[in-house]
Amino acid sequence: MQALEKFNTREAASYLKERHSIPVSPGTMEVWRTYNRGPRYRKVARWVIYARADLDRFATGQIVETTDSIDDSACSCKADEK
């Protein structure tokens, strides 16, 4: 069984900034937890633990596709039709 790579709040904020260029502070992550937002975490007694996989999943989930970033062949809309 593979060990889970774990981060505390400060380490998780640093990881998101360095690995995914998401400039977030530990304080912001604490506020997110209050509002049930942000990356998934585990609470063990009074400790908050973030798994690396959950931080990566959160970061990739923040990608928003725009009409300019979508491949034209995948678009079901036709601008030519009136």
Secondary structure, DSSP 8 states (H G I E B T S, - for coil): -----EE-HHHHHHHHHHHH-----HHHHHHHHHTT-SS--EEETTEEEEEHHHHHHHHHHT----TTTS-GGG----TT--
